[in-house]
Amino acid sequence: MTTFSDPPKEQFRLSMLLYDTRYRSATIQVIALIGFMLLAAWIISNTIQNLEALGKPVEFGFFGEPASYDINQRLLEYTSRDTHLRAAFVGLLNTLVVAVLGCITATVLGVVIGVLRLSHNWIVARLMTVYVEMFRNVPVLLWIVFIMAILIETLPAPRAFRGDNPEASMVLGEAVAVTNRGVYVPEPLFSNSLGNIHLFGESSLRFDVSLDLMAILVVLGVSIWISNWIKHRADAIQEKTGDRPVTWWQRLGVVVVPLALLLALLGFHLGYPELKGFNFSGGTHLRNSLIALWLALSLYTAAFIAEIVRAGIMAISKGQSEAAAALGLRPNRIMSLVILPQALRVIIPPLISNYLNLTKNSSLAIAVGYMDITGTLGGITMNQTGRELECVLLLMLVYLSISLTISAIMNWYNESVKLKER
């Protein structure tokens, strides 16, 4: 009788790390990683030793010193007596404001222009082509300076609004003043305000959170959730019976009515800008530096997004639009319901890069005097304290964190819209 047994297992030997193809690639990667870490450690150690020899050891105590400079456009309370850390925090918020506004505006413009470039109307298509070629072939810094010059040189001064027969007048029912010092718009006010929550006490990162704003966001969030639930319920009914109930008035009502009631309870009203002395007071002041940077980055990035959208639409087979037209859909419905949802899978990956470029290009704000994180931490603070290494490293960390956050959000969205096999 013959018996069979499994062959003895081969024992692991150190030489297998180099000669066995199962382990060789991992071994090389580990050695390369160790080498890189050793090189980085040597560079850091050598830099620290050289700085200590020059009497400039690496330390971040300068963040607690008074900044002694002003920031013209800010979201938080700030004075020149605040610390450098406070100034950097205010500059960071200014950077985020420009990045968010720029990404939203550039996306809307880019989608519209990209679609219009494919228009069958020859004049419209050529005008959009001129826009794209004009903006993407001129450096964005020149557009920032150019728009800033237009705002300063062509808009009226505040004194032009004074007198019985003023040279200039406010717009939108005497609510908005457009001047060469900026745009003054109404500010939201609450006569029955819930007050504020003071976070971080009296530290440099202190800021007030409006309970009114929090209440509005909570009510709006719950209303949107209920609206989405109504939509999913209608989808389920349509899937089951083939008939879709009319729900637009319900979805609109659950969003508008609770929000309107809350605003009424809070005593919501608008504070309008008024001309007093040599300038306007009241309202919210949007300085020309913010407007010029916002417009320039949006128009410049929109030209690239338009080409991305056009390429994504052209990547969809013509049979898709022909089939939708055969079902009786109008051209605008074909674009919104059939073409664009499929094109998103092509559009989103390069769109992420343009969002990142817009965020990094916001560092050019110093050219028009807008105090973002580069102008505060990487500009005045660095020049005053002489802490070049610390400021530059922190500045790089800030932009890296913002870019990775944008990439993570857009990659998540990309995963949610990509095709899933069943």
SULMOHU-V996267 format. One record per backbone hydrogen bond with DSSP energy under -1.0 kcal/mol. CO is the residue of the C=O (numbers start at 1). NH is the residue of the N-H. If there is no record, write none. Layout:
co->CO nh->NH
co->CO nh->NH
This chain:
co->13 nh->16
co->14 nh->17
co->15 nh->18
co->15 nh->19
co->16 nh->20
co->20 nh->23
co->20 nh->24
co->23 nh->27
co->24 nh->28
co->25 nh->29
co->26 nh->30
co->27 nh->31
co->28 nh->32
co->29 nh->33
co->30 nh->34
co->31 nh->35
co->32 nh->36
co->33 nh->37
co->34 nh->38
co->35 nh->39
co->36 nh->40
co->37 nh->41
co->38 nh->42
co->39 nh->43
co->40 nh->44
co->41 nh->45
co->42 nh->46
co->43 nh->47
co->44 nh->48
co->45 nh->49
co->46 nh->50
co->47 nh->51
co->48 nh->52
co->49 nh->53
co->50 nh->54
co->51 nh->56
co->52 nh->55
co->60 nh->63
co->61 nh->64
co->62 nh->65
co->63 nh->85
co->65 nh->84
co->79 nh->82
co->80 nh->68
co->82 nh->67
co->83 nh->87
co->84 nh->88
co->85 nh->89
co->86 nh->90
co->87 nh->91
co->88 nh->92
co->89 nh->93
co->90 nh->94
co->91 nh->95
co->92 nh->96
co->93 nh->97
co->94 nh->98
co->95 nh->99
co->96 nh->100
co->97 nh->101
co->98 nh->102
co->99 nh->103
co->100 nh->104
co->101 nh->105
co->102 nh->106
co->103 nh->107
co->104 nh->108
co->105 nh->109
co->106 nh->110
co->107 nh->111
co->108 nh->112
co->109 nh->113
co->110 nh->114
co->111 nh->115
co->112 nh->116
co->113 nh->117
co->115 nh->118
co->116 nh->119
co->121 nh->125
co->122 nh->126
co->123 nh->127
co->124 nh->128
co->125 nh->129
co->126 nh->130
co->127 nh->131
co->128 nh->132
co->129 nh->133
co->130 nh->134
co->131 nh->135
co->132 nh->136
co->139 nh->143
co->140 nh->144
co->141 nh->145
co->142 nh->146
co->143 nh->147
co->144 nh->148
co->145 nh->149
co->146 nh->150
co->147 nh->151
co->148 nh->152
co->149 nh->153
co->150 nh->154
co->156 nh->180
co->157 nh->160
co->158 nh->161
co->159 nh->162
co->160 nh->167
co->160 nh->168
co->171 nh->175
co->171 nh->176
co->176 nh->171
co->177 nh->184
co->179 nh->182
co->182 nh->179
co->183 nh->286
co->184 nh->177
co->185 nh->284
co->187 nh->271
co->189 nh->269
co->195 nh->211
co->197 nh->209
co->199 nh->207
co->200 nh->203
co->203 nh->206
co->207 nh->199
co->209 nh->197
co->210 nh->214
co->211 nh->215
co->212 nh->216
co->213 nh->217
co->214 nh->218
co->215 nh->219
co->216 nh->220
co->217 nh->221
co->218 nh->222
co->219 nh->223
co->220 nh->224
co->221 nh->225
co->222 nh->226
co->223 nh->227
co->224 nh->228
co->225 nh->229
co->226 nh->230
co->227 nh->231
co->228 nh->232
co->229 nh->233
co->230 nh->234
co->231 nh->235
co->232 nh->236
co->233 nh->237
co->234 nh->238
co->235 nh->239
co->236 nh->240
co->237 nh->241
co->238 nh->242
co->247 nh->251
co->248 nh->252
co->249 nh->253
co->250 nh->254
co->252 nh->256
co->253 nh->257
co->256 nh->260
co->257 nh->261
co->258 nh->262
co->259 nh->263
co->260 nh->264
co->261 nh->265
co->262 nh->266
co->263 nh->268
co->266 nh->192
co->267 nh->191
co->269 nh->189
co->271 nh->187
co->274 nh->281
co->276 nh->279
co->279 nh->276
co->281 nh->274
co->284 nh->185
co->286 nh->183
co->287 nh->291
co->288 nh->292
co->289 nh->293
co->290 nh->294
co->291 nh->295
co->292 nh->296
co->293 nh->297
co->294 nh->298
co->295 nh->299
co->296 nh->300
co->297 nh->301
co->298 nh->302
co->299 nh->303
co->301 nh->305
co->302 nh->306
co->303 nh->307
co->304 nh->308
co->305 nh->309
co->306 nh->310
co->307 nh->311
co->308 nh->312
co->309 nh->313
co->310 nh->314
co->311 nh->315
co->313 nh->316
co->317 nh->320
co->318 nh->322
co->319 nh->323
co->320 nh->324
co->321 nh->325
co->322 nh->326
co->324 nh->329
co->325 nh->328
co->330 nh->334
co->331 nh->335
co->332 nh->336
co->333 nh->337
co->334 nh->338
co->334 nh->339
co->335 nh->340
co->339 nh->343
co->340 nh->344
co->343 nh->346
co->343 nh->347
co->344 nh->348
co->347 nh->351
co->348 nh->352
co->350 nh->354
co->351 nh->355
co->352 nh->356
co->353 nh->357
co->354 nh->358
co->355 nh->359
co->356 nh->360
co->357 nh->361
co->360 nh->363
co->361 nh->364
co->362 nh->365
co->364 nh->367
co->365 nh->368
co->365 nh->370
co->370 nh->372
co->372 nh->376
co->373 nh->377
co->373 nh->378
co->375 nh->380
co->376 nh->381
co->379 nh->383
co->380 nh->384
co->381 nh->385
co->382 nh->386
co->386 nh->388
co->387 nh->391
co->388 nh->392
co->389 nh->393
co->390 nh->394
co->391 nh->395
co->392 nh->396
co->393 nh->397
co->394 nh->398
co->395 nh->399
co->396 nh->400
co->397 nh->401
co->398 nh->402
co->399 nh->403
co->400 nh->404
co->401 nh->405
co->402 nh->406
co->403 nh->407
co->404 nh->408
co->405 nh->409
co->406 nh->410
co->407 nh->411
co->408 nh->412
co->409 nh->413
co->410 nh->414
co->411 nh->415
co->412 nh->416
co->413 nh->417
co->414 nh->418
